[in-house]
Amino acid sequence: MLTDFAAWLLSVFVLQPMQAEITQTLAAAQAPAAVLSEMRTCVDVAASRLPALASESWGWAVGEAVQVGLGIKSAEAAVAAAVPECSAAIAAAAPYLSGEG
């Protein structure tokens, strides 16, 4: 039951904000299609991997969700740390997410 709750927290506080940021911020910044595609793939990979990580360590999952929810850590940083394959896509999107792109 705790692992389901932890997975839900990760979804609500990490994945959903990241998905919203992809569709809104990157599109508004006119990020290249390749960056949008890489970020969508990253979110899909994270969505499949984070519940397993939450079941292995629900304390980690709750901690990550709380940090992201309170603005201590960005959703992108949480996903990059948990899913290293996303690091390149997140780095490519960073200028657009920060308004510099």
C-alpha positions in Angstrom: 0.0 0.0 0.0 2.8 2.4 0.8 4.5 1.7 -2.5 1.3 2.5 -4.4 1.0 5.7 -2.5 4.7 6.5 -3.2 4.2 5.8 -6.9 1.1 8.0 -6.9 3.1 10.9 -5.3 5.8 10.6 -7.9 3.2 10.7 -10.7 1.4 13.7 -9.2 4.5 15.8 -8.2 7.1 14.7 -10.7 5.8 13.2 -13.9 2.6 15.2 -14.4 4.4 18.6 -13.8 7.1 17.5 -16.2 4.6 16.5 -18.8 2.8 19.8 -18.5 6.1 21.7 -18.8 7.0 19.8 -21.9 3.7 20.6 -23.7 3.4 24.2 -22.5 6.9 25.6 -22.0 8.8 23.9 -24.7 6.1 24.5 -27.3 5.8 28.2 -26.3 9.6 28.6 -26.5 9.4 27.0 -30.0 11.9 24.3 -29.0 12.9 22.1 -32.0 10.8 19.1 -32.7 13.7 16.8 -31.8 13.9 18.3 -28.3 10.2 17.8 -27.8 10.4 14.3 -29.0 13.3 13.4 -26.8 11.6 14.9 -23.7 8.4 12.9 -24.5 10.4 9.7 -24.8 12.1 10.6 -21.5 8.8 11.0 -19.7 7.6 7.7 -21.1 10.7 5.9 -19.9 10.4 7.6 -16.5 6.7 6.7 -16.3 7.6 3.1 -16.8 10.6 3.1 -14.5 9.6 5.3 -11.5 6.9 3.0 -10.1 9.5 0.2 -9.9 11.9 2.5 -8.1 9.1 3.6 -5.8 8.3 0.0 -4.9 12.0 -0.6 -4.1 12.3 2.4 -1.9 9.1 4.2 -1.0 11.0 6.5 1.3 13.0 7.8 -1.6 9.9 8.2 -3.7 8.1 10.2 -1.0 11.2 12.3 -0.4 11.5 13.1 -4.1 7.8 14.0 -4.5 8.0 16.3 -1.4 11.1 18.1 -2.7 9.6 18.6 -6.1 6.2 19.6 -4.6 7.9 22.2 -2.4 10.1 23.5 -5.2 13.3 22.4 -3.6 14.1 20.2 -6.6 12.9 20.5 -10.1 10.9 17.6 -11.7 13.6 17.4 -14.4 16.4 17.0 -11.8 14.5 14.3 -10.0 13.9 12.4 -13.3 17.5 12.9 -14.5 18.8 11.4 -11.2 16.4 8.5 -11.3 16.6 7.8 -15.0 20.1 8.6 -16.2 19.1 8.0 -19.8 17.0 11.2 -19.6 20.0 13.4 -18.7 20.9 14.3 -22.3 17.3 15.1 -23.3 16.8 17.2 -20.1 20.1 19.1 -20.8 19.0 19.8 -24.4 15.7 21.1 -23.2 17.1 23.2 -20.3 17.6 26.4 -22.2 14.0 26.3 -23.4 12.7 25.4 -20.0 14.5 28.4 -18.4 13.5 30.8 -21.1 16.9 31.1 -22.6 16.3 29.1 -25.8 
